[in-house]
Amino acid sequence: MTRYPSVGTAAVRLIAALALALAGAAAGATAGANAQETVSQLVQRSFDTAAAQYGGMLDKVQRKPGFPRTVEKGEVVLVGVGDWTAGFFPGSLWYLYEATGDAKWRLAAADYTARTAPAKFDKSQHDLGFMLGAGYGNGYRLTGDPAYRDALLAGATTLVTRFNPKVGSIQSWDLWKNSTWAFPVIVDNLMNLELLTWAARTAVEPRYREIAVTHADTTLRNHFRPDGSSFHLVDYDPQTGKIRSRVTVQGNADASSWARGQAWALYGYTMMYRETKQEDYLAQAHKIAAFFMHHPRLPADKVPYWDFDDASIPNAPRDSSAAAIVASSLLELAGFSNAEQARAYHTFAEAQLRSLASPAYLASGGEGGDNNGNFLLKHATGHKPAGKEIDVPLNYADYYFLEALLRLKGTQAGR
């Protein structure tokens, strides 16, 4: 599911049909019967939970400035429009509208999407694909509103200002005080490239596609180890393009495999293959998938520890957000794979989603239930080395969980 349809496509009609199909699905079984649920029941139950949780969230926050990101000391943390996660809350609201067809979610999604408008001119960071794509991208896909198209194009124009042709990459972060970096590029940056490939088609701006491909190629050459795992950050000399260092910020160690970093890489190269049909991107996606799926330290429920190389495993925190991103990625990658690979990817992703939709990870809500701050998934990890957001709900975990559920349901419709 691309978030950025071309003008004049049938995407809106197709999505409307999917929404009607989901809305008419059979009522879900209880969480205790999760293993026996059909896919339709699993999706319906999860979206029923999402509707209850996010309805409660809206009641709490709609009149306040900011976007729900996580929970701290029992209270929902609201962040400003400049936060890289700001777009995920409106994105989840759009997915609720897509799944249910209920106009209240469309209204709420439109409200929160509009609140992210300043991000389209934010030149201080690379995360515009997250900040705009989840809200404006899904909004445009589902409604065809030309104002959403214009906002996305403005964001793409802003994003390319961070590209350095000598490095062949979009700079991720501005230089931090006391850091020794010169031009840091993190693996997460792959997630912004869909905005550029879409803008290249929509605005007939081939340079945007060239920048996206160049960045993806540079990352492919320099971020990965032979086993398919990724470094978090590669720092370059902006004058020569030479690598200065390979380090981590959010992972356990420079040479470790940070679980969400592997998830971003898998999603990024699967998406870039869809956008370009370059075979080396597909090959890399398969390699990353194999690393993740067959890792000896992946737990039986397929929800990874926050870093595959944390010495405290099996007592290390999990990261449900990484599992949600991987599940969504694999369901798309299955569509580009041979029959045997497709079955393996689909089976693995479905197992992940059944784990995430179980009482171990999914908030139960309701009177006397596990409210989880009105978020959906528990046990996500944001930035463990900094001691931040450890074993908490995170808005992007919810977003990719809902996306993966819609993709899972879509695969059933195509069978």
C-alpha positions, 0 to 999 in steps of 0.5 A: 500500500503506497501512501502517495497515489498518482493523480487519476488512479483508482486508489480511492475506489479500491480503498473504499471497497476495502473499507466496506469489506472490513466494516462488514467483517464478522465480529472478532473472537475474544483475545483468549481465542486469538490462535483460532481466529480467522484473519478477518476476525483478528483484523476486526477485533484489533480495529474494534480495540483501536476504535475504543482506544483512540476514541478515548484518546481523542476525548482526552487530547483533542482540545489540547495542542500537540500530538500523542506520542507515548505515556510517561508516569501514567500521562500521555505525552504530547509533542509539537509539530516539529517532533518526528513522530507528529504525523503518526497520530493522524496517520492512525486516524486515517487507517481507522477511517479506512478500516471502518468507513466511519466519518468521525475518523475522517474528521479527526484525521483531517483535523490532526493532519492540518495541524502538521502543516508547518512540517512541509517547510521544516528544513531542519530535519530529514523526517518529512516522509514520516511527518507528512506521509502518514497524515497527508499521504494517507489523507490524499490516498483516501480522499483525493483532496488536492490540498493534501497533494500540494502539501506533500509536494511542498514537503518534497521540495523542502526535503531535497534541500538536505541532499549533498551530491558529493556524499550522495545522501540526504543529511539526517540530523543537523550537527548536534552540540558537542558531536564530532559528526560532519554529515550524519546519515541514519538508516531510518532516512530510507523511509523518507524516499517514498515522498520523493519518488511520488513527487517525481511522478506527480510533479514530473520532477525527475531530479527528485527520483534521482535523489531518492535512488542515489540516497538508496544506493549510497545507503546500500553500499555503506550501511550494511554488513555481509549478513544483511544487518545494518549500522545505525549511522554512517558519518561522511565528509561532506566535501569528499563523500568519504566515510568518517565513521560507522556508529550507533545512537539508538542501538546497543553498540556500534557493531550491534543490530538495533532491531528497529533499524533492521525494520526501517531498512527492510521497509525502505528497500521493499518500498524502493523496489516497488517504486523503481523495480531495481533488482538490487533493492529487492535482493537487499530486502530479501537479505534483511528479511532473512537476517531478521526472521532466522536470527537465533535471538529472535523470541518465539513470539517473533517480537524482537528484543530492542537490539539483537546483541543486548547482553542481557537477553532474555531479560532485555526489553522488547520492541513491539514497534519493530515487529509491527514495521517488519510485519507490514514490510513482509506483507508487501515483500511477499507480493514481489517474491516467488511462491515459496518466499511469499508463503514464508513472509506471509506466515511470519508476518501473520504470526507477528500480528497474532502475537501483537494482537494478543493480551501480551501486547495489545491493550484491552481497554474498557472498565478494569482493563489495561488502558495503556494510555489509550494507545494500542501496543504495549512493550515498545522501546524508543531510545534505550541508550538515552534511558527514554521510552523503554517498555512503553506504548509509542504512536508509530508502533500503533501506526504500523500495526494498523497498516500491517493489519490492513495489508494482511486483510488485503492479502486475504481478499486477493486469495 
